Amino acid sequence: MIGVNGGELIILILVVALVVGPERLPGYAEQLGRWVRRMRGYLQDARRRVDAEVGDAGLDWEALDPRRYDPRRIVREALLDDPAAPPPPGAAGTYGREPAARQVSPDAPTPYDDEAT
């Protein structure tokens, strides 16, 4: 996080103890404890407020799992009027599968997308 390893942290604590001195160190430790308790109370209050506002809201957390993200499925569902059946629960993404062959009549013109380039 801040780039301080264990040894450096111990040295910093010792330097602070020497600079502050043994007379004022207990007062500063007590003040630090109050700040930590106050911050913990603020965080707990914020968590309670978020839980009260959002609640469960019926979210399907498994659907939001990034391992199930398949951009082809999302585009297909957004563009097609009749989307394909969803994969069974717990199924992995469709990466690595060959796309289905498109049946094109030999007499039909070649498909062209003027917005593709």
C-alpha positions as a printed Julia matrix, in Angstrom:
117×3 Matrix{Float64}:
   0.0     0.0     0.0
   2.39    2.68    1.18
   5.63    0.84    0.44
   6.73    0.23    4.03
   7.84   -3.27    4.97
   7.94   -4.74    8.48
  11.49   -3.69    9.32
  10.94   -0.12    8.19
   7.72    0.04   10.22
   9.55   -1.02   13.4
  12.23    1.63   12.79
   9.55    4.29   12.22
   7.8     3.34   15.47
  11.09    3.56   17.37
  11.91    6.96   15.85
   8.43    8.28   16.74
   8.81    6.94   20.3
  12.17    8.68   20.66
  11.02   11.97   19.13
   7.73   12.16   21.05
   9.28   11.01   24.28
   7.97    8.78   27.04
   6.0    11.61   28.71
   3.73   12.39   25.76
   3.6     8.94   24.13
   0.68    7.57   26.24
  -1.43   10.65   25.44
  -0.78   10.3    21.71
  -1.53    6.57   21.84
  -4.82    7.3    23.6
  -5.72    9.93   20.99
  -4.88    7.5    18.18
  -7.12    4.89   19.82
 -10.01    7.39   19.96
  -9.55    8.23   16.28
  -9.52    4.55   15.31
 -12.69    3.85   17.36
 -14.42    6.91   15.87
 -13.45    5.87   12.31
 -14.67    2.32   12.97
 -18.0     3.76   14.2
 -18.32    5.9    11.06
 -17.67    2.88    8.84
 -20.19    0.72   10.7
 -22.78    3.49   10.47
 -22.14    3.85    6.74
 -22.46    0.09    6.27
 -25.79    0.07    8.15
 -27.07    2.95    6.02
 -26.09    1.25    2.78
 -27.74   -1.99    3.91
 -30.9    -0.1     4.88
 -31.01    1.8     1.57
 -30.07   -0.99   -0.8
 -31.22   -3.99    1.16
 -31.19   -7.27   -0.69
 -32.91   -5.73   -3.76
 -33.18   -9.18   -5.33
 -29.76   -8.98   -6.99
 -28.48  -12.12   -8.65
 -24.84  -11.98   -7.57
 -23.92  -15.04   -9.65
 -25.0   -13.23  -12.83
 -22.55  -10.44  -11.97
 -19.63  -12.86  -11.63
 -16.91  -11.73  -14.08
 -16.02  -15.35  -14.84
 -19.41  -15.7   -16.55
 -18.85  -12.62  -18.73
 -19.24  -13.46  -22.4
 -19.31  -10.41  -24.69
 -20.71  -12.42  -27.61
 -23.73  -13.47  -25.53
 -24.31   -9.89  -24.39
 -24.21   -8.56  -27.97
 -26.4   -11.42  -29.2
 -29.02  -10.72  -26.52
 -28.93   -6.99  -27.24
 -29.28   -7.31  -31.02
 -31.53  -10.3   -31.58
 -35.26  -10.16  -31.09
 -35.38  -13.82  -30.1
 -32.29  -14.5   -27.95
 -30.88  -17.98  -27.69
 -31.53  -20.02  -24.58
 -29.27  -19.01  -21.69
 -26.52  -21.42  -20.71
 -27.26  -23.75  -17.82
 -26.36  -22.44  -14.36
 -22.69  -22.89  -13.56
 -21.73  -23.34  -17.2
 -18.44  -21.79  -18.23
 -18.2   -19.15  -20.93
 -18.24  -20.1   -24.61
 -14.63  -19.14  -25.25
 -12.73  -21.56  -27.43
 -15.77  -22.92  -29.27
 -16.05  -22.56  -33.01
 -18.8   -20.2   -34.18
 -21.77  -21.86  -35.84
 -21.52  -22.05  -39.63
 -23.85  -19.62  -41.38
 -26.01  -21.08  -44.13
 -25.77  -18.76  -47.12
 -27.34  -19.38  -50.48
 -24.82  -19.37  -53.33
 -27.09  -16.99  -55.3
 -27.39  -14.47  -52.42
 -25.21  -11.35  -52.53
 -22.22  -11.19  -50.23
 -23.14   -9.55  -46.94
 -21.61   -6.09  -46.62
 -21.51   -3.79  -43.63
 -20.77   -0.19  -44.63
 -20.21    0.83  -40.98
 -17.62   -1.87  -40.31
 -14.59    0.16  -41.33
